[in-house]
Amino acid sequence: MNISGSPHVHSDESTKKIMWRVNLALVPALLVAIAYFGVNALLVSLISVAACVLFQWLIEKFIMKVPTTIWDGSAIVTGLLLAFNVPATADMLWIVVIGALVAIGVGKMTFGGLGRNPFNPALVGRVFLLISFPVQMTTWPKVGAWFPTHLMTDANSGATPLGIIKEGVKSGQSISDIMSSADMPSLMQIFLGHMGGSMGEISAIAILLGAIYLLCRKVISWHIPVAFIGTAFVFSGILWLVNPEHYLDPLTTILTGGIMLGACFMATDMVTSPMAKSGQLIFGFGCGLLTIVIRNWGAYPEGVSFAILIMNSITPLLNRWCKPQRFAE
């Protein structure tokens, strides 16, 4: 009898296969971003990916002095997600390089590289840029440059729906007045992605296509996305029922901003989320709850990035509290 160490169950899965599947799942959102924002979206994405790959290679070769892991696709995932979290403007072409350095150098490699980082690297880079370059990070490009003209509305450019709502509520306007104003896109335009925002968060359809692919390939499970989106929907729905003239309806809530992108592609990061299914449900619930709290009572109109990073910080506690069932127990 041959004696060997665990694990005894093997599969043909690998980190490289998983990362490249995630990259493939991000392609629909990237194509939609290019269709809406033109060549700037492509340039921002290429520069972000190239910078992340370069910084990871430099750190591994000259600082950590370990074999390079840039071919596993993880740096490309970070680069794409970082690009998806910034505006597709010409000003971001050099700023996104700084974000890539923070995402890879601080958010990932400082802790030892892939599998050791406690926080989602792309979100670390995004929050750093938001705090350091608030003007550039909140300057939204004109939407619909390459899109069919019958769905284009120039009045939608210049601000995100969440920003318009936030400013309108602060100035004393009711939600019904804000939603009927010329600055707000219709619900169909919001669903299709014809609205201001970060380049990767605008199209719910493209994000759902990528998420369905990841679910079918079992790269992610349904627990975090459903708990995240469901909690945001229910909590915002309760607020809306209490005061519909002050709080946004739940459907518009989950379709605007970064809830769909965050729930499907960033909160589900297997390194920074709990291992047990029960822990994942709690994690998703916390992300959804914190997102709505920050959106309604925080200084920023969006709260997805902060919510996920906060929940990343308590993932070790959730792993200790919600332990998976032992084999054959």
Protein Blocks (a to p, Z undefined) as FASTA:
>chain_A
ZZddddfbdcfbdfklmmmmmmmmmmmmmmmmmmmnommlmmmmmmmmmmmmmmmmmmmm
mmnopacfklnommmmmmmmmmmmpccdfklmmmmmmmmmmmmmmmmmmnnpahiambdf
klmmmmmmmmmmmmlmmcccdehklgcfklgcfklgoiafklmmmmmmmnopafklmmmp
mklccfklmmnopacddfklmpmmlmmmmmmmmmmnomacfklmmmmmmmmmmmmmmmmm
mmmmlbccfklmmmgcjllmmmmmmmmpmklpcfblklmmmmmmmmmmmmmmmmmmmmbf
bfklmmmmmmmmmmmmmmmmmccddehZZ
